Amino acid sequence: MRVELALLFNDELLGRGNVSVTPVEQTDDLGVFKASHKLLEGSAIIVLSDFTEGVTLRKSTLDMPIHESSDWESIDLAGYTLAFRCRLDA
């Protein structure tokens, strides 16, 4: 599953990138944070950490169902917004 991630603060884009989640655990540096990820049965575990200076987030673990997004989805993370879009083509 390919997951595109974007971190925003007050509607300002801080960083954006994508990861290909596979059964092999990997870590990608997306600039504003690192994303460690692994595909499990039925879900993808994505851990966001090592945020750049100025971002007050520490670590966030996402347990994301395997799915194809029809549009951008988002969640609130302590005053930040994490937008994401999932594709099954990876």
Backbone as JSON Lines, residues from 0, in Angstrom:
{"i":0,"aa":"M","n":[0.85,-1.17,0.0],"ca":[0.0,0.0,0.0],"c":[0.9,1.23,0.0]}
{"i":1,"aa":"R","n":[0.59,2.18,-0.84],"ca":[1.31,3.44,-0.87],"c":[0.5,4.47,-0.08]}
{"i":2,"aa":"V","n":[1.16,5.18,0.83],"ca":[0.48,6.18,1.65],"c":[1.18,7.52,1.46]}
{"i":3,"aa":"E","n":[0.43,8.5,1.01],"ca":[0.94,9.86,0.89],"c":[0.57,10.59,2.19]}
{"i":4,"aa":"L","n":[1.55,11.24,2.79],"ca":[1.37,11.92,4.08],"c":[1.69,13.4,3.95]}
{"i":5,"aa":"A","n":[0.92,14.24,4.61],"ca":[1.19,15.67,4.64],"c":[0.91,16.18,6.05]}
{"i":6,"aa":"L","n":[1.86,16.93,6.61],"ca":[1.7,17.49,7.94],"c":[1.46,18.99,7.81]}
{"i":7,"aa":"L","n":[0.37,19.46,8.45],"ca":[0.01,20.87,8.38],"c":[-0.13,21.45,9.78]}
{"i":8,"aa":"F","n":[0.13,22.74,9.88],"ca":[-0.11,23.48,11.11],"c":[-0.79,24.78,10.72]}
{"i":9,"aa":"N","n":[-1.99,25.01,11.27],"ca":[-2.78,26.19,10.89],"c":[-2.92,26.32,9.38]}
{"i":10,"aa":"D","n":[-3.22,25.23,8.71],"ca":[-3.39,25.17,7.26],"c":[-2.12,25.46,6.46]}
{"i":11,"aa":"E","n":[-0.97,25.54,7.12],"ca":[0.3,25.71,6.43],"c":[0.96,24.34,6.27]}
{"i":12,"aa":"L","n":[1.32,24.0,5.06],"ca":[1.97,22.73,4.78],"c":[3.4,22.76,5.31]}
{"i":13,"aa":"L","n":[3.71,21.85,6.24],"ca":[5.06,21.76,6.8],"c":[5.92,20.75,6.06]}
{"i":14,"aa":"G","n":[5.3,19.71,5.54],"ca":[6.04,18.68,4.82],"c":[5.1,17.68,4.22]}
{"i":15,"aa":"R","n":[5.59,17.04,3.14],"ca":[4.75,16.08,2.43],"c":[5.65,15.03,1.79]}
{"i":16,"aa":"G","n":[5.2,13.8,1.78],"ca":[5.95,12.72,1.16],"c":[5.11,11.47,1.12]}
{"i":17,"aa":"N","n":[5.67,10.39,0.57],"ca":[4.92,9.14,0.54],"c":[5.82,7.98,0.88]}
{"i":18,"aa":"V","n":[5.18,6.93,1.37],"ca":[5.86,5.71,1.76],"c":[5.15,4.52,1.12]}
{"i":19,"aa":"S","n":[5.93,3.51,0.79],"ca":[5.37,2.25,0.31],"c":[5.44,1.25,1.45]}
{"i":20,"aa":"V","n":[4.29,0.91,1.99],"ca":[4.22,0.03,3.15],"c":[4.19,-1.42,2.66]}
{"i":21,"aa":"T","n":[5.16,-2.2,3.12],"ca":[5.29,-3.61,2.75],"c":[5.43,-4.44,4.02]}
{"i":22,"aa":"P","n":[5.44,-5.77,3.91],"ca":[5.64,-6.59,5.11],"c":[7.02,-6.43,5.76]}
{"i":23,"aa":"V","n":[7.96,-5.85,5.03],"ca":[9.3,-5.61,5.57],"c":[9.32,-4.23,6.22]}
{"i":24,"aa":"E","n":[9.68,-4.18,7.5],"ca":[9.72,-2.89,8.21],"c":[10.79,-1.99,7.6]}
{"i":25,"aa":"Q","n":[10.41,-0.74,7.36],"ca":[11.31,0.26,6.77],"c":[11.1,1.59,7.45]}
{"i":26,"aa":"T","n":[12.08,2.48,7.28],"ca":[11.96,3.85,7.78],"c":[12.33,4.79,6.64]}
{"i":27,"aa":"D","n":[11.46,5.77,6.39],"ca":[11.71,6.79,5.37],"c":[11.8,8.15,6.04]}
{"i":28,"aa":"D","n":[12.75,8.95,5.59],"ca":[12.9,10.32,6.07],"c":[12.12,11.22,5.13]}
{"i":29,"aa":"L","n":[11.06,11.83,5.63],"ca":[10.21,12.68,4.81],"c":[10.49,14.16,5.04]}
{"i":30,"aa":"G","n":[11.64,14.47,5.6],"ca":[12.03,15.86,5.81],"c":[11.59,16.38,7.16]}
{"i":31,"aa":"V","n":[10.32,16.6,7.34],"ca":[9.82,17.16,8.6],"c":[9.65,16.09,9.68]}
{"i":32,"aa":"F","n":[9.65,14.82,9.28],"ca":[9.58,13.71,10.23],"c":[10.06,12.43,9.55]}
{"i":33,"aa":"K","n":[10.29,11.41,10.36],"ca":[10.61,10.08,9.84],"c":[9.37,9.21,10.0]}
{"i":34,"aa":"A","n":[9.16,8.32,9.05],"ca":[8.02,7.41,9.09],"c":[8.53,5.98,9.02]}
{"i":35,"aa":"S","n":[8.36,5.24,10.12],"ca":[8.66,3.81,10.15],"c":[7.36,3.09,9.88]}
{"i":36,"aa":"H","n":[7.41,2.06,9.04],"ca":[6.15,1.43,8.63],"c":[6.34,-0.04,8.33]}
{"i":37,"aa":"K","n":[5.24,-0.76,8.52],"ca":[5.22,-2.2,8.25],"c":[3.78,-2.62,8.0]}
{"i":38,"aa":"L","n":[3.61,-3.49,7.02],"ca":[2.3,-4.02,6.69],"c":[2.06,-5.28,7.49]}
{"i":39,"aa":"L","n":[0.95,-5.29,8.22],"ca":[0.53,-6.47,8.97],"c":[-0.73,-7.01,8.3]}
{"i":40,"aa":"E","n":[-1.26,-8.07,8.83],"ca":[-2.49,-8.64,8.26],"c":[-3.65,-7.68,8.52]}
{"i":41,"aa":"G","n":[-4.14,-7.06,7.47],"ca":[-5.29,-6.18,7.58],"c":[-5.01,-4.73,7.88]}
{"i":42,"aa":"S","n":[-3.78,-4.38,8.27],"ca":[-3.5,-2.98,8.56],"c":[-2.02,-2.64,8.35]}
{"i":43,"aa":"A","n":[-1.79,-1.36,8.27],"ca":[-0.44,-0.84,8.17],"c":[-0.14,-0.08,9.46]}
{"i":44,"aa":"I","n":[0.99,-0.37,10.06],"ca":[1.43,0.36,11.25],"c":[2.44,1.39,10.76]}
{"i":45,"aa":"I","n":[2.16,2.66,11.03],"ca":[3.05,3.75,10.63],"c":[3.36,4.56,11.88]}
{"i":46,"aa":"V","n":[4.65,4.69,12.19],"ca":[5.09,5.45,13.36],"c":[5.82,6.7,12.88]}
{"i":47,"aa":"L","n":[5.29,7.86,13.24],"ca":[5.91,9.13,12.89],"c":[6.75,9.58,14.08]}
{"i":48,"aa":"S","n":[8.01,9.95,13.81],"ca":[8.91,10.35,14.9],"c":[9.99,11.27,14.35]}
{"i":49,"aa":"D","n":[10.89,11.68,15.23],"ca":[12.03,12.53,14.85],"c":[11.59,13.76,14.07]}
{"i":50,"aa":"F","n":[10.61,14.47,14.61],"ca":[10.1,15.68,13.96],"c":[11.17,16.77,13.98]}
{"i":51,"aa":"T","n":[11.15,17.62,12.98],"ca":[12.13,18.7,12.9],"c":[11.93,19.71,14.02]}
{"i":52,"aa":"E","n":[12.97,20.49,14.26],"ca":[12.92,21.52,15.29],"c":[11.77,22.48,14.99]}
{"i":53,"aa":"G","n":[11.06,22.84,16.01],"ca":[9.92,23.74,15.86],"c":[8.59,23.0,15.83]}
{"i":54,"aa":"V","n":[8.6,21.72,15.52],"ca":[7.38,20.92,15.56],"c":[7.33,20.27,16.93]}
{"i":55,"aa":"T","n":[6.26,20.51,17.66],"ca":[6.18,20.08,19.06],"c":[5.71,18.63,19.23]}
{"i":56,"aa":"L","n":[5.46,17.93,18.14],"ca":[5.06,16.53,18.24],"c":[6.26,15.67,18.6]}
{"i":57,"aa":"R","n":[6.03,14.59,19.32],"ca":[7.1,13.68,19.72],"c":[7.07,12.39,18.9]}
{"i":58,"aa":"K","n":[5.97,11.68,18.99],"ca":[5.83,10.39,18.31],"c":[4.35,10.09,18.17]}
{"i":59,"aa":"S","n":[3.99,9.55,17.04],"ca":[2.59,9.18,16.82],"c":[2.54,7.86,16.07]}
{"i":60,"aa":"T","n":[1.72,6.95,16.57],"ca":[1.58,5.64,15.95],"c":[0.19,5.53,15.32]}
{"i":61,"aa":"L","n":[0.17,5.2,14.04],"ca":[-1.07,5.05,13.3],"c":[-1.28,3.58,12.97]}
{"i":62,"aa":"D","n":[-2.46,3.09,13.24],"ca":[-2.86,1.73,12.86],"c":[-3.9,1.92,11.75]}
{"i":63,"aa":"M","n":[-3.45,1.87,10.51],"ca":[-4.26,2.26,9.37],"c":[-4.78,1.03,8.63]}
{"i":64,"aa":"P","n":[-6.08,0.91,8.48],"ca":[-6.63,-0.22,7.71],"c":[-6.14,-0.17,6.27]}
{"i":65,"aa":"I","n":[-5.94,-1.31,5.67],"ca":[-5.56,-1.37,4.27],"c":[-6.77,-0.99,3.44]}
{"i":66,"aa":"H","n":[-6.64,0.1,2.68],"ca":[-7.77,0.58,1.88],"c":[-7.28,1.54,0.81]}
{"i":67,"aa":"E","n":[-8.17,1.86,-0.1],"ca":[-7.94,2.85,-1.14],"c":[-8.76,4.08,-0.78]}
{"i":68,"aa":"S","n":[-8.09,5.22,-0.64],"ca":[-8.79,6.47,-0.3],"c":[-9.47,7.04,-1.54]}
{"i":69,"aa":"S","n":[-10.67,7.54,-1.35],"ca":[-11.35,8.22,-2.46],"c":[-10.94,9.69,-2.52]}
{"i":70,"aa":"D","n":[-10.39,10.2,-1.41],"ca":[-9.93,11.59,-1.32],"c":[-8.97,11.67,-0.14]}
{"i":71,"aa":"W","n":[-8.43,12.83,0.11],"ca":[-7.58,13.01,1.29],"c":[-8.39,12.76,2.55]}
{"i":72,"aa":"E","n":[-7.78,12.1,3.52],"ca":[-8.36,11.91,4.85],"c":[-7.46,12.67,5.82]}
{"i":73,"aa":"S","n":[-7.94,12.95,7.02],"ca":[-7.09,13.67,7.97],"c":[-7.44,13.31,9.41]}
{"i":74,"aa":"I","n":[-6.43,13.49,10.26],"ca":[-6.61,13.32,11.7],"c":[-5.9,14.48,12.4]}
{"i":75,"aa":"D","n":[-6.39,14.83,13.57],"ca":[-5.76,15.87,14.38],"c":[-4.71,15.24,15.28]}
{"i":76,"aa":"L","n":[-3.53,15.87,15.32],"ca":[-2.44,15.42,16.18],"c":[-1.95,16.59,17.02]}
{"i":77,"aa":"A","n":[-2.53,16.77,18.19],"ca":[-2.08,17.79,19.14],"c":[-1.9,19.16,18.49]}
{"i":78,"aa":"G","n":[-2.92,19.63,17.79],"ca":[-2.87,20.95,17.17],"c":[-2.37,20.95,15.73]}
{"i":79,"aa":"Y","n":[-1.84,19.85,15.27],"ca":[-1.4,19.68,13.88],"c":[-2.44,18.85,13.15]}
{"i":80,"aa":"T","n":[-2.4,18.88,11.84],"ca":[-3.26,18.03,11.02],"c":[-2.37,17.12,10.19]}
{"i":81,"aa":"L","n":[-2.64,15.83,10.25],"ca":[-1.97,14.88,9.39],"c":[-2.97,14.46,8.33]}
{"i":82,"aa":"A","n":[-2.7,14.84,7.09],"ca":[-3.53,14.44,5.97],"c":[-2.87,13.24,5.32]}
{"i":83,"aa":"F","n":[-3.68,12.32,4.83],"ca":[-3.12,11.13,4.19],"c":[-4.06,10.62,3.12]}
{"i":84,"aa":"R","n":[-3.45,9.92,2.16],"ca":[-4.22,9.31,1.06],"c":[-3.57,7.96,0.78]}
{"i":85,"aa":"C","n":[-4.37,6.91,0.73],"ca":[-3.87,5.55,0.55],"c":[-4.19,5.04,-0.84]}
{"i":86,"aa":"R","n":[-3.22,4.32,-1.42],"ca":[-3.39,3.7,-2.73],"c":[-2.97,2.24,-2.64]}
{"i":87,"aa":"L","n":[-3.67,1.39,-3.3],"ca":[-3.34,-0.04,-3.27],"c":[-2.45,-0.45,-4.44]}
{"i":88,"aa":"D","n":[-1.94,0.51,-5.18],"ca":[-1.12,0.21,-6.35],"c":[0.36,0.03,-6.04]}
{"i":89,"aa":"A","n":[0.73,-0.05,-4.78],"ca":[2.14,-0.22,-4.44],"c":[2.33,-1.4,-3.52]}
